[in-house]
Amino acid sequence: MDDDMETGNLGPYQDRPRTFPNMRSKPYAPLIFRILMRINSRVLFILLLFGLGAIFYVGASTSPIIVFVFSVCIISFLLSIYFAKWVLSKDEGPPEMAQISDAIRDGAEGFFRTQYGTISKMALLLALVILSIYLFRSTTPQQESSGLGRVTSACITVAAFLLGALCSGIAGYVGMWVSVRANVRVSSAARRSAREALQIAVRAGGFSAMVVVGMAVIGVSILYATFYVWLGVDSPGSMKVTDLPLLLVGYGFGASFVALFAQLGGGIYTKAADVGADLVGKVEQGIPEDDPRNPAVIADLVGDNVGDCAARGADLFESIAAEIISAMILGGTMAQRCKIEDPSGFILFPLVVHSFDLVISSVGILSIRGTRGSGVIAAIEDPMAILQKGYSVTIFLAVVTFGLSTRWMLYTEQAPSAWLNFALCGLVGIMTAYSFVWITKYYTDYKHEPVRTLALSSSTGHGTNIIAGISLGLESTALPVLVISVSIVSAFWLGQTSGLVDEAGNPTGGLFGTAVATMGMLSTAAYVLTMDMFGPIADNAGGIVEMSQQPESVREITDVLDAVGNTTKATTKGFAIGSAALASFLLFSAYMDEVATFAHTPFKQVDIAIPEVFVGGLLGSMLIFLFSAWACSAVGRTAQEVVKEVRRQFIERPGIMDYKEKPDYWSLCCHCSICIFEGDDKTWCFGYCFTYSCCSVKKCRPVGDGTVLVNDVTAPSQ
């Protein structure tokens, strides 16, 4: 087959041999998974039972609510395992599809290994910095009253930080792991039925979403219960339960740290690969997207997984963890000011809300049923309509369960009607989430006027297209800002009028009302993340179908799924931005409380007329544009390398365009790979497609015929 391709003995397009170079090296798994896989299955099962028993024992020693949360999270993990087994039981299609999927998987795993290896080293370094800061800073009044010393406080914060970083990294890996295995199964299913392909993509995304949300909830719950038992909370001379959530801040910071670099690195990679592949392939050579003649197509498909699966999973994990912790802090503070006899309901309320999120999102995912129609496009429903039906089911259940949760957790004799006000705050948040989904869909779905107008502007040239695109992007910020503004004001007012007052008679529920609204917005996070994961899986499926040269009818199905996937990916970005905007208001309030605690003076307002404050605001605003500029510059530089390599191949191998020569996908990966040296006769390059250390430092470059040049020595390619 390779000889036929090199000599140009190829038939018509549909009869050409469907080949792809085997780029698969040893499968990669993170260290923690490799350790677990080496343990005997019986021993692992016993350790698992022992761990579960310890978790439930600690939970039972804390509160029945914690036991409920643990139970729901465990059930959600079991359901996610069912989703994974169901997806992996589907066939991978013909060998040419599996070969392409293996290459995508290899690149994605290599990216994870490189990026998260770097992040882990930085996290350990930052953990030492945090330890030093906590060892030398003054103790808070809460720590002094509970007898919690500096060393104990420092160790607790560092442990929480490392656990948050670890869980965030696992959340990112899970998102990537499932997407690179589901894409080929969606491609194979598209040969039979569009509805079956849709269901596989949704359940694969559901697996990742359930794990991400479940880990965020159970991680905070385990920390809370462990500290509660270890520190003897609420016993004489020990810490009060209302101060306990302050010890969880490190967990949210660790999750934020990993999410920042995951989003930045994954975003730069995916956009650089996408831009480089499109500029040379679609613009210069005039070939379709995902055409097998484009040497950068594999890097583009890898970018979809690492940018929109791994990074988005870590991002939403961080958003949920930070929202839970900030709401627990505000709930405890409000309960303390109002002298509520049992404040545990206000503190643990966020954990209950997100436990119900796992339940209702599971129902929404399972509501998307199996194959009903044939594989003909005209005979199937619109995939977006199917996903919207599932989201509508989830939204309805969210309203019901949120109302039940507020009545169960937030009812107090001091203000019997307060729970109803907070239920309305949650309804505001749910409506905000739905509004963000609708707004993003309106501005990104090809069925609506904005996208059609933008497409029409392309008919008059690149300049008008760029102007129209920038204009549309700027315009799309107006409605989200208005929605967020209305949500914050409404939720704050509902909280203030809930009837909860402090000792002086001042209403204190405003901030907690905003926190409840944020919880309401994130009460469907698992289903929204499912729709996000659906996007890159469908995108990869389309690429696999195109590269393996499947019939046009199959490509039509994956094109429809891909178009919907682009909208769902944008929807999740809007959802994450909206929840972050609501959470930022809470975090700023928590920051003011923390400053007041250390300064021992009230800190109620920020005066921008003070020069230092005004300059701080200017510098903070400047950082947004500066980091955005650096990110865009990184995308541009990386895309230039991709463009140069693709151009080089088209010039040196003119037979690529006529299918007489096959592109060297491997060499493009070698341009951004990791060099592995194991002696003079065992030197090779792994195509991990991430850093430039190989070419710029180790002088690793392709020379064709399956070999690479490493330090001017020809070595076999893996």
C-alpha positions as CSV (number, residue, x, y, z in Angstrom):
1,M,0.0,0.0,0.0
2,D,2.8,2.4,0.9
3,D,4.6,1.6,-2.4
4,D,1.4,2.4,-4.3
5,M,1.2,5.8,-2.6
6,E,4.9,6.6,-3.2
7,T,4.7,5.6,-6.9
8,G,1.4,7.3,-7.4
9,N,-0.6,4.2,-8.4
10,L,-3.9,5.5,-6.9
11,G,-7.4,5.1,-8.2
12,P,-10.3,7.6,-8.1
13,Y,-10.8,9.5,-4.8
14,Q,-13.3,7.0,-3.4
15,D,-11.2,4.1,-4.3
16,R,-7.9,5.3,-2.9
17,P,-6.2,3.3,-0.2
18,R,-7.3,4.7,3.2
19,T,-3.9,4.7,4.9
20,F,-2.4,6.7,7.7
21,P,1.1,6.4,9.1
22,N,1.3,4.5,12.4
23,M,2.5,7.1,14.9
24,R,1.4,5.2,18.0
25,S,4.1,4.8,20.7
26,K,3.7,3.4,24.2
27,P,0.4,4.5,25.7
28,Y,0.9,7.1,28.4
29,A,-0.9,7.2,31.7
30,P,-0.2,9.5,34.7
31,L,2.0,8.1,37.5
32,I,-0.9,7.7,39.9
33,F,-2.8,5.6,37.4
34,R,0.2,3.5,36.5
35,I,0.7,2.7,40.2
36,L,-2.9,1.7,40.6
37,M,-2.8,-0.5,37.6
38,R,0.2,-2.4,39.0
39,I,-1.7,-3.3,42.2
40,N,-3.4,-6.7,42.4
41,S,-7.1,-6.3,41.6
42,R,-8.2,-8.0,44.9
43,V,-5.8,-5.8,46.9
44,L,-7.1,-2.8,45.1
45,F,-10.7,-3.8,45.8
46,I,-10.0,-4.2,49.5
47,L,-8.2,-0.9,49.6
48,L,-11.1,0.7,47.9
49,L,-13.6,-0.7,50.4
50,F,-11.4,0.4,53.2
51,G,-11.2,3.9,51.8
52,L,-14.9,4.1,51.3
53,G,-15.5,2.9,54.8
54,A,-13.1,5.5,56.2
55,I,-14.8,8.2,54.2
56,F,-18.3,7.3,55.4
57,Y,-17.1,6.9,59.0
58,V,-15.6,10.4,58.9
59,G,-18.8,11.7,57.2
60,A,-21.0,10.1,59.8
61,S,-18.9,11.7,62.6
62,T,-19.5,15.0,60.9
63,S,-23.1,15.3,59.7
64,P,-25.8,13.2,58.0
65,I,-25.7,15.8,55.3
66,I,-22.1,14.8,54.5
67,V,-23.1,11.2,54.3
68,F,-25.8,12.1,51.8
69,V,-23.3,14.0,49.7
70,F,-20.8,11.2,49.8
71,S,-23.5,8.7,48.7
72,V,-24.6,10.8,45.8
73,C,-21.0,11.3,44.6
74,I,-20.2,7.6,44.8
75,I,-23.4,6.8,42.8
76,S,-22.5,9.4,40.2
77,F,-19.0,7.8,39.9
78,L,-20.6,4.4,39.3
79,L,-22.9,6.0,36.7
80,S,-19.9,7.6,35.0
81,I,-18.2,4.1,34.9
82,Y,-21.4,2.8,33.2
83,F,-21.2,5.6,30.6
84,A,-17.5,4.8,30.0
85,K,-18.1,1.1,29.6
86,W,-21.1,1.7,27.3
87,V,-19.1,4.1,25.1
88,L,-16.1,1.8,24.9
89,S,-18.2,-1.2,24.0
90,K,-19.0,0.5,20.7
91,D,-16.9,-0.6,17.7
92,E,-14.1,1.6,16.4
93,G,-15.0,1.1,12.8
94,P,-12.5,0.0,10.0
95,P,-8.7,-0.1,10.7
96,E,-8.1,3.3,8.9
97,M,-10.3,5.0,11.5
98,A,-8.6,3.3,14.4
99,Q,-5.1,4.3,13.1
100,I,-6.1,8.0,12.9
101,S,-7.6,7.8,16.4
102,D,-4.5,6.3,17.8
103,A,-2.4,9.2,16.4
104,I,-4.7,11.7,17.9
105,R,-4.6,9.9,21.2
106,D,-0.8,9.8,21.2
107,G,-0.5,13.5,20.6
108,A,-3.1,14.4,23.3
109,E,-1.4,12.1,25.9
110,G,1.9,13.6,25.0
111,F,0.6,17.1,25.5
112,F,-0.8,16.2,28.9
113,R,2.4,14.6,29.9
114,T,4.5,17.6,29.0
115,Q,2.1,20.4,30.2
116,Y,1.0,18.8,33.4
117,G,4.5,17.7,34.2
118,T,5.5,21.3,34.1
119,I,2.5,22.4,36.1
120,S,3.2,19.8,38.8
121,K,6.7,21.2,39.3
122,M,5.4,24.7,39.6
123,A,2.7,23.6,42.0
124,L,5.2,22.1,44.3
125,L,7.3,25.2,44.2
126,L,4.3,27.4,44.9
127,A,3.3,25.1,47.8
128,L,6.7,25.8,49.4
129,V,6.0,29.5,49.0
130,I,2.6,29.2,50.6
131,L,4.1,27.2,53.4
132,S,6.6,30.0,54.1
133,I,4.0,32.7,54.0
134,Y,1.7,31.0,56.4
135,L,4.6,30.2,58.8
136,F,5.6,33.8,59.1
137,R,2.3,35.6,58.9
138,S,0.3,36.6,62.0
139,T,-2.5,34.4,63.2
140,T,-6.1,35.4,62.9
141,P,-8.4,35.8,66.0
142,Q,-10.2,32.6,64.9
143,Q,-7.0,30.6,65.0
144,E,-6.0,32.1,68.4
145,S,-9.3,31.2,69.9
146,S,-9.2,27.6,68.6
147,G,-5.5,27.1,69.5
148,L,-4.6,26.5,65.8
149,G,-0.9,27.4,65.5
150,R,1.0,28.7,62.6
151,V,2.6,25.4,61.7
152,T,-0.8,23.5,61.7
153,S,-2.5,26.3,59.7
154,A,0.4,26.3,57.2
155,C,0.3,22.5,56.8
156,I,-3.5,22.5,56.4
157,T,-3.4,25.2,53.7
158,V,-0.6,23.5,51.7
159,A,-2.3,20.1,51.9
160,A,-5.6,21.6,50.7
161,F,-3.7,23.4,47.9
162,L,-2.0,20.3,46.7
163,L,-5.2,18.3,46.8
164,G,-7.0,20.9,44.8
165,A,-4.2,21.0,42.2
166,L,-4.2,17.2,42.0
167,C,-8.0,16.9,41.6
168,S,-8.0,19.6,39.0
169,G,-5.3,17.8,37.0
170,I,-7.2,14.6,37.2
171,A,-10.3,16.4,36.0
172,G,-8.4,17.7,33.0
173,Y,-6.9,14.3,32.2
174,V,-10.3,12.6,32.5
175,G,-11.8,15.1,30.0
176,M,-9.0,14.3,27.5
177,W,-9.0,10.5,28.2
178,V,-12.6,10.0,27.2
179,S,-12.6,12.3,24.2
180,V,-9.7,10.6,22.4
181,R,-11.4,7.3,22.8
182,A,-15.0,8.3,21.9
183,N,-14.2,10.2,18.7
184,V,-13.5,7.2,16.6
185,R,-16.6,5.4,18.0
186,V,-18.7,8.4,17.0
187,S,-17.2,8.3,13.5
188,S,-18.1,4.6,13.3
189,A,-21.6,5.1,14.5
190,A,-22.1,7.9,11.9
191,R,-21.9,5.2,9.3
192,R,-25.1,3.7,10.7
193,S,-27.1,6.5,12.3
194,A,-26.8,10.1,13.2
195,R,-28.8,9.6,16.4
196,E,-26.5,6.8,17.6
197,A,-23.5,9.0,16.9
198,L,-25.1,11.8,18.9
199,Q,-25.9,9.5,21.8
200,I,-22.3,8.2,22.0
201,A,-20.8,11.7,22.0
202,V,-23.2,12.9,24.7
203,R,-22.6,9.9,27.0
204,A,-18.9,10.3,26.5
205,G,-19.2,13.9,27.5
206,G,-21.4,12.9,30.4
207,F,-18.8,10.6,31.8
208,S,-16.3,13.4,32.0
209,A,-18.8,15.9,33.4
210,M,-19.9,13.6,36.1
211,V,-16.4,12.9,37.2
212,V,-15.4,16.6,37.2
213,V,-18.4,17.8,39.2
214,G,-18.3,14.7,41.5
215,M,-14.6,15.2,42.3
216,A,-15.1,18.9,43.0
217,V,-17.9,18.1,45.5
218,I,-16.4,15.1,47.2
219,G,-13.0,16.8,47.4
220,V,-14.4,19.7,49.4
221,S,-16.6,17.3,51.4
222,I,-13.7,15.1,52.4
223,L,-11.6,18.1,53.5
224,Y,-14.4,19.6,55.5
225,A,-15.2,16.3,57.2
226,T,-11.5,15.5,57.9
227,F,-10.8,18.8,59.4
228,Y,-14.1,18.7,61.4
229,V,-13.1,15.4,63.0
230,W,-9.3,16.1,63.3
231,L,-9.7,19.5,64.9
232,G,-12.6,18.5,67.1
233,V,-14.8,21.4,65.8
234,D,-17.4,22.8,68.1
235,S,-16.0,21.0,71.1
236,P,-14.9,23.2,74.1
237,G,-11.8,25.3,73.4
238,S,-11.7,24.3,69.7
239,M,-12.6,26.0,66.4
240,K,-16.2,26.9,65.6
241,V,-17.9,25.3,62.7
242,T,-18.6,28.7,61.2
243,D,-14.8,29.3,60.9
244,L,-14.0,25.8,59.4
245,P,-14.7,26.8,55.7
246,L,-11.8,29.3,55.9
247,L,-9.4,26.3,56.0
248,L,-10.7,25.1,52.6
249,V,-9.5,28.2,50.7
250,G,-6.2,26.4,49.7
251,Y,-8.3,23.8,47.8
252,G,-9.9,26.4,45.6
253,F,-6.5,28.1,45.0
254,G,-4.9,24.8,43.9
255,A,-7.7,24.2,41.5
256,S,-7.5,27.8,40.1
257,F,-3.7,27.5,39.7
258,V,-3.9,24.4,37.5
259,A,-7.0,25.6,35.6
260,L,-5.1,28.9,34.7
261,F,-2.2,27.1,33.0
262,A,-4.4,24.4,31.6
263,Q,-6.6,27.0,29.9
264,L,-3.7,29.1,28.7
265,G,-1.5,26.2,27.4
266,G,-4.4,24.3,25.9
267,G,-5.9,27.4,24.4
268,I,-2.6,28.5,22.8
269,Y,-1.9,25.0,21.4
270,T,-5.3,24.4,19.9
271,K,-5.6,27.9,18.3
272,A,-2.1,27.8,16.9
273,A,-2.6,24.3,15.4
274,D,-6.0,25.4,14.0
275,V,-4.7,28.6,12.5
276,G,-1.6,27.0,11.0
277,A,-3.6,24.2,9.5
278,D,-6.3,26.5,8.0
279,L,-3.9,29.2,6.7
280,V,-1.9,26.8,4.5
281,G,-4.6,24.2,3.9
282,K,-7.8,26.0,3.3
283,V,-6.5,29.5,2.3
284,E,-3.3,28.8,0.4
285,Q,-3.9,25.3,-1.0
286,G,-7.7,25.5,-1.3
287,I,-8.2,22.0,0.3
288,P,-11.1,21.2,2.7
289,E,-10.7,21.2,6.4
290,D,-9.4,17.9,7.9
291,D,-8.1,16.9,4.4
292,P,-5.6,14.1,4.7
293,R,-3.2,16.0,2.5
294,N,-2.7,18.6,5.2
295,P,0.3,17.7,7.4
296,A,-1.1,19.8,10.3
297,V,-4.5,18.1,10.5
298,I,-3.4,15.7,13.3
299,A,-2.1,18.6,15.4
300,D,-5.4,20.4,14.8
301,L,-7.4,17.5,16.0
302,V,-5.2,17.0,19.1
303,G,-5.8,20.7,19.9
304,D,-9.5,20.1,20.1
305,N,-9.0,17.6,22.9
306,V,-6.4,19.4,25.0
307,G,-8.0,22.9,24.6
308,D,-11.7,22.1,24.8
309,C,-11.8,18.9,26.9
310,A,-8.8,18.9,29.3
311,A,-8.7,22.7,29.8
312,R,-12.5,23.1,30.1
313,G,-12.8,20.3,32.6
314,A,-10.1,21.9,34.8
315,D,-11.8,25.3,34.3
316,L,-15.2,24.2,35.4
317,F,-13.8,22.2,38.2
318,E,-12.1,25.3,39.5
319,S,-15.3,27.4,39.1
320,I,-17.4,24.9,41.0
321,A,-14.8,24.4,43.8
322,A,-14.3,28.2,44.3
323,E,-18.1,28.8,44.3
324,I,-18.7,26.0,46.9
325,I,-16.0,27.3,49.2
326,S,-16.9,31.0,49.0
327,A,-20.6,30.2,49.5
328,M,-19.7,28.0,52.6
329,I,-17.6,30.9,54.0
330,L,-20.4,33.4,53.5
331,G,-23.0,31.0,54.8
332,G,-21.0,30.5,58.0
333,T,-20.3,34.2,58.4
334,M,-24.0,35.1,58.0
335,A,-25.1,32.3,60.4
336,Q,-22.6,33.6,63.0
337,R,-23.8,37.2,62.7
338,C,-27.5,36.1,63.0
339,K,-26.8,33.8,65.9
340,I,-28.4,30.9,64.2
341,E,-28.5,27.9,66.5
342,D,-27.5,25.3,63.9
343,P,-25.4,26.9,61.1
344,S,-24.5,23.6,59.4
345,G,-27.4,23.9,56.9
346,F,-26.1,27.3,55.6
347,I,-22.5,26.0,55.5
348,L,-23.3,22.6,53.7
349,F,-26.0,24.0,51.4
350,P,-23.6,24.4,48.4
351,L,-22.6,20.7,48.7
352,V,-26.2,19.6,48.6
353,V,-27.0,21.7,45.6
354,H,-24.2,20.3,43.6
355,S,-25.1,16.8,44.7
356,F,-28.5,17.3,43.2
357,D,-26.8,18.7,40.1
358,L,-25.2,15.3,39.6
359,V,-28.7,13.6,39.9
360,I,-30.6,15.9,37.6
361,S,-27.8,16.1,35.0
362,S,-27.7,12.3,34.9
363,V,-31.5,12.3,34.1
364,G,-30.9,14.9,31.4
365,I,-28.1,12.8,29.8
366,L,-30.1,9.6,30.0
367,S,-33.1,11.4,28.4
368,I,-31.2,11.5,25.1
369,R,-32.3,8.1,23.8
370,G,-30.8,5.8,21.2
371,T,-31.1,5.5,17.5
372,R,-34.5,6.2,16.0
373,G,-33.9,7.1,12.4
374,S,-31.7,6.2,9.5
375,G,-28.4,7.7,8.7
376,V,-30.0,10.1,6.2
377,I,-29.7,13.7,7.3
378,A,-33.2,14.7,6.2
379,A,-34.7,12.0,8.3
380,I,-33.1,12.9,11.6
381,E,-33.9,15.6,14.2
382,D,-31.7,18.6,14.7
383,P,-28.9,17.6,17.2
384,M,-29.2,21.0,18.9
385,A,-32.9,20.5,19.4
386,I,-32.2,17.1,21.0
387,L,-29.6,18.6,23.3
388,Q,-31.9,21.5,24.2
389,K,-34.6,19.1,25.2
390,G,-32.2,17.4,27.5
391,Y,-31.2,20.8,28.9
392,S,-34.9,21.7,29.4
393,V,-35.4,18.6,31.4
394,T,-32.4,19.4,33.5
395,I,-33.5,23.0,34.1
396,F,-37.0,21.9,35.2
397,L,-35.5,19.4,37.7
398,A,-33.0,22.0,38.9
399,V,-35.9,24.4,39.8
400,V,-37.7,21.6,41.7
401,T,-34.6,20.3,43.6
402,F,-33.3,23.7,44.4
403,G,-36.6,24.6,46.1
404,L,-36.5,21.4,48.1
405,S,-32.9,22.0,49.0
406,T,-33.5,25.5,50.3
407,R,-36.5,24.3,52.4
408,W,-34.5,21.4,53.8
409,M,-31.2,23.3,54.5
410,L,-32.0,27.0,54.9
411,Y,-35.2,27.0,57.0
412,T,-34.7,28.7,60.4
413,E,-37.2,29.7,63.1
414,Q,-35.6,33.2,63.2
415,A,-36.9,33.9,59.7
416,P,-39.4,31.3,58.6
417,S,-39.8,32.8,55.1
418,A,-36.1,33.2,54.4
419,W,-35.8,29.9,52.6
420,L,-38.3,31.1,50.0
421,N,-36.3,34.2,49.3
422,F,-33.2,32.1,48.8
423,A,-35.1,29.8,46.6
424,L,-36.0,32.8,44.4
425,C,-32.3,33.7,44.4
426,G,-31.6,30.3,43.1
427,L,-34.2,30.7,40.5
428,V,-32.5,34.0,39.4
429,G,-29.3,32.0,39.0
430,I,-31.0,29.3,37.0
431,M,-32.6,31.9,34.7
432,T,-29.2,33.5,34.3
433,A,-27.7,30.2,33.2
434,Y,-30.4,29.7,30.7
435,S,-30.1,33.2,29.4
436,F,-26.3,32.8,28.9
437,V,-26.9,29.6,27.0
438,W,-29.5,31.2,24.8
439,I,-27.4,34.4,24.2
440,T,-24.3,32.4,23.3
441,K,-26.4,30.1,21.0
442,Y,-27.9,33.2,19.3
443,Y,-24.5,34.7,18.6
444,T,-22.8,31.4,17.5
445,D,-25.4,29.2,15.9
446,Y,-25.4,29.2,12.1
447,K,-29.3,29.2,12.2
448,H,-29.4,32.8,13.6
449,E,-28.8,36.1,12.0
450,P,-25.5,37.1,13.5
451,V,-23.6,34.2,12.1
452,R,-25.4,34.4,8.7
453,T,-24.6,38.1,8.5
454,L,-20.9,37.4,9.3
455,A,-20.9,34.7,6.6
456,L,-22.4,37.2,4.1
457,S,-19.7,39.7,4.9
458,S,-17.1,37.2,3.7
459,S,-18.4,37.5,0.2
460,T,-16.8,41.0,-0.1
461,G,-13.3,40.1,1.1
462,H,-11.1,39.5,4.2
463,G,-11.3,43.1,5.4
464,T,-15.0,43.3,5.7
465,N,-15.1,39.8,7.3
466,I,-12.7,40.9,10.0
467,I,-14.5,44.1,10.6
468,A,-17.9,42.4,10.9
469,G,-16.4,39.7,13.1
470,I,-14.8,42.2,15.5
471,S,-18.1,44.2,15.6
472,L,-20.1,41.0,16.3
473,G,-17.7,40.0,19.1
474,L,-17.9,43.5,20.7
475,E,-21.7,43.5,20.4
476,S,-22.1,40.1,22.0
477,T,-20.7,41.4,25.3
478,A,-23.7,43.7,26.0
479,L,-26.4,41.2,26.7
480,P,-24.3,39.1,29.1
481,V,-23.3,42.2,31.1
482,L,-26.9,43.3,31.4
483,V,-28.0,39.8,32.5
484,I,-25.2,39.6,35.1
485,S,-26.0,43.1,36.4
486,V,-29.7,42.3,36.8
487,S,-28.9,39.0,38.5
488,I,-26.5,40.5,41.1
489,V,-28.9,43.3,42.0
490,S,-31.9,40.9,42.2
491,A,-30.2,38.3,44.2
492,F,-28.7,40.8,46.6
493,W,-32.1,42.4,47.2
494,L,-33.9,39.1,47.7
495,G,-31.2,38.2,50.3
496,Q,-31.5,41.5,52.0
497,T,-35.2,41.1,52.4
498,S,-35.1,37.5,53.6
499,G,-35.6,38.6,57.2
500,L,-32.2,37.5,58.5
501,V,-30.7,40.3,60.7
502,D,-27.7,40.6,63.0
503,E,-27.7,41.7,66.6
504,A,-28.0,45.3,65.7
505,G,-31.1,44.6,63.5
506,N,-29.2,45.1,60.2
507,P,-30.1,42.8,57.3
508,T,-27.3,40.4,56.5
509,G,-28.5,38.1,53.8
510,G,-27.5,40.1,50.7
511,L,-24.2,38.5,50.0
512,F,-25.4,35.1,50.7
513,G,-28.3,35.7,48.4
514,T,-25.8,36.4,45.6
515,A,-23.9,33.2,46.5
516,V,-27.2,31.3,46.3
517,A,-27.8,32.8,42.8
518,T,-24.3,31.6,41.8
519,M,-25.2,28.1,43.1
520,G,-28.4,28.3,41.0
521,M,-26.4,29.1,37.9
522,L,-24.0,26.2,38.5
523,S,-26.8,23.8,39.5
524,T,-26.8,22.4,35.9
525,A,-23.1,22.5,35.5
526,A,-22.7,18.8,34.8
527,Y,-25.1,18.9,31.8
528,V,-23.5,22.1,30.5
529,L,-20.1,20.5,30.7
530,T,-21.5,17.4,28.9
531,M,-22.5,19.7,26.0
532,D,-19.1,21.2,26.0
533,M,-17.3,17.8,25.8
534,F,-19.7,16.9,23.0
535,G,-18.1,19.6,20.8
536,P,-14.5,18.4,20.4
537,I,-15.6,14.8,20.2
538,A,-17.9,15.6,17.3
539,D,-15.1,17.8,15.7
540,N,-12.6,14.9,16.0
541,A,-15.2,12.5,14.6
542,G,-15.5,14.7,11.5
543,G,-11.8,14.8,11.0
544,I,-11.5,11.0,11.3
545,V,-14.3,10.5,8.7
546,E,-12.6,13.0,6.3
547,M,-9.1,11.5,6.7
548,S,-10.2,7.9,6.4
549,Q,-12.1,8.9,3.2
550,Q,-15.6,7.6,4.2
551,P,-18.6,8.1,2.0
552,E,-20.1,11.6,1.7
553,S,-23.2,10.6,3.6
554,V,-21.1,9.8,6.7
555,R,-19.3,13.1,6.4
556,E,-22.7,15.0,6.2
557,I,-23.7,13.5,9.5
558,T,-20.5,14.4,11.3
559,D,-20.6,17.9,9.7
560,V,-24.0,18.5,11.3
561,L,-22.7,17.2,14.7
562,D,-19.6,19.3,14.3
563,A,-21.6,22.5,13.6
564,V,-23.7,21.9,16.7
565,G,-20.6,21.1,18.7
566,N,-19.0,24.5,17.9
567,T,-22.1,26.1,19.3
568,T,-22.1,24.0,22.5
569,K,-18.4,24.7,23.1
570,A,-19.1,28.5,22.9
571,T,-22.1,28.0,25.1
572,T,-20.0,26.5,27.9
573,K,-17.5,29.4,27.5
574,G,-20.3,31.8,28.1
575,F,-21.6,29.8,31.0
576,A,-18.2,29.7,32.6
577,I,-17.7,33.4,32.2
578,G,-21.1,34.2,33.7
579,S,-20.5,32.0,36.7
580,A,-17.1,33.6,37.2
581,A,-18.6,37.0,37.1
582,L,-21.1,36.2,39.8
583,A,-18.4,34.4,41.8
584,S,-16.0,37.3,41.5
585,F,-18.4,39.5,43.5
586,L,-18.4,36.9,46.3
587,L,-14.6,36.5,46.2
588,F,-14.1,40.3,46.4
589,S,-16.4,40.4,49.5
590,A,-14.5,37.5,51.1
591,Y,-11.3,39.3,50.4
592,M,-12.6,42.4,52.2
593,D,-13.5,40.3,55.2
594,E,-10.1,38.7,55.3
595,V,-8.4,42.1,55.2
596,A,-10.6,43.3,58.0
597,T,-9.7,40.2,60.1
598,F,-5.9,40.8,59.7
599,A,-6.1,44.6,60.0
600,H,-8.4,44.4,63.1
601,T,-10.3,47.3,61.6
602,P,-13.6,47.3,59.7
603,F,-13.1,47.3,55.9
604,K,-16.5,48.1,54.3
605,Q,-15.7,50.1,51.2
606,V,-13.0,50.7,48.5
607,D,-12.4,54.4,47.8
608,I,-11.0,54.9,44.3
609,A,-10.2,58.5,45.1
610,I,-7.2,57.1,47.1
611,P,-4.1,57.2,44.7
612,E,-2.9,53.7,45.7
613,V,-6.3,52.2,45.1
614,F,-6.8,54.0,41.8
615,V,-3.4,52.9,40.6
616,G,-4.1,49.3,41.7
617,G,-7.3,49.4,39.6
618,L,-5.4,50.7,36.6
619,L,-2.7,48.0,36.9
620,G,-5.3,45.3,37.3
621,S,-7.1,46.4,34.2
622,M,-3.9,46.6,32.3
623,L,-2.9,43.0,33.2
624,I,-6.0,41.8,31.3
625,F,-4.9,43.3,28.1
626,L,-1.2,42.5,28.7
627,F,-1.8,38.8,29.3
628,S,-4.3,38.6,26.4
629,A,-1.6,40.2,24.2
630,W,1.0,37.7,25.3
631,A,-1.4,34.8,24.7
632,C,-2.2,36.1,21.2
633,S,1.5,36.5,20.5
634,A,2.2,33.0,21.6
635,V,-0.6,31.7,19.3
636,G,0.9,33.7,16.4
637,R,4.5,32.5,17.0
638,T,3.4,28.9,17.3
639,A,1.1,29.1,14.2
640,Q,4.0,30.5,12.2
641,E,6.1,27.4,13.0
642,V,3.2,25.2,11.9
643,V,2.7,27.3,8.7
644,K,6.4,27.1,7.8
645,E,6.5,23.3,8.2
646,V,3.3,22.7,6.2
647,R,4.6,25.0,3.4
648,R,7.9,23.2,3.4
649,Q,6.2,19.9,2.8
650,F,3.9,21.2,0.0
651,I,7.0,22.7,-1.7
652,E,9.3,19.7,-1.3
653,R,6.6,17.1,-1.9
654,P,4.4,18.4,-4.7
655,G,2.8,15.0,-5.1
656,I,0.9,15.5,-1.9
657,M,-1.8,17.5,-3.7
658,D,-2.2,14.8,-6.3
659,Y,-2.3,12.0,-3.7
660,K,1.0,10.7,-5.2
661,E,2.9,11.3,-1.9
662,K,1.6,11.2,1.6
663,P,2.2,14.1,4.0
664,D,4.7,13.6,6.8
665,Y,2.4,14.1,9.7
666,W,5.2,12.8,12.0
667,S,7.7,15.5,11.0
668,L,5.2,18.2,12.1
669,C,5.0,16.6,15.5
670,C,8.7,16.4,15.6
671,H,8.9,20.2,15.1
672,C,7.2,20.4,18.5
673,S,8.1,17.4,20.5
674,I,10.1,15.9,23.3
675,C,13.5,14.2,22.6
676,I,14.1,11.0,24.5
677,F,17.8,9.9,24.6
678,E,18.7,6.3,25.6
679,G,22.2,5.8,24.3
680,D,23.7,6.3,20.8
681,D,21.7,3.6,19.1
682,K,18.4,4.3,20.9
683,T,17.6,7.9,20.2
684,W,14.3,9.0,18.9
685,C,11.7,11.7,19.0
686,F,8.2,11.2,20.4
687,G,5.5,13.2,18.6
688,Y,4.1,15.0,21.6
689,C,3.4,18.2,19.8
690,F,3.9,20.7,22.6
691,T,7.3,22.3,23.2
692,Y,10.0,23.4,20.8
693,S,12.9,22.0,22.8
694,C,13.5,19.2,20.3
695,C,14.3,21.3,17.2
696,S,15.7,24.4,18.9
697,V,17.8,22.7,21.6
698,K,18.4,19.1,20.6
699,K,18.5,19.8,16.8
700,C,15.9,17.1,16.1
701,R,14.5,17.4,12.6
702,P,12.9,15.0,10.1
703,V,14.8,13.7,7.1
704,G,12.0,11.6,5.6
705,D,11.6,7.8,5.1
706,G,10.5,7.4,8.7
707,T,13.7,8.7,10.3
708,V,14.7,11.8,12.2
709,L,18.0,13.6,12.6
710,V,19.0,14.0,16.2
711,N,22.1,16.0,16.9
712,D,23.1,15.3,13.3
713,V,22.8,11.5,13.9
714,T,20.1,9.6,12.0
715,A,18.0,7.6,14.4
716,P,14.9,5.3,13.9
717,S,11.6,7.0,14.3
718,Q,9.1,5.3,16.7
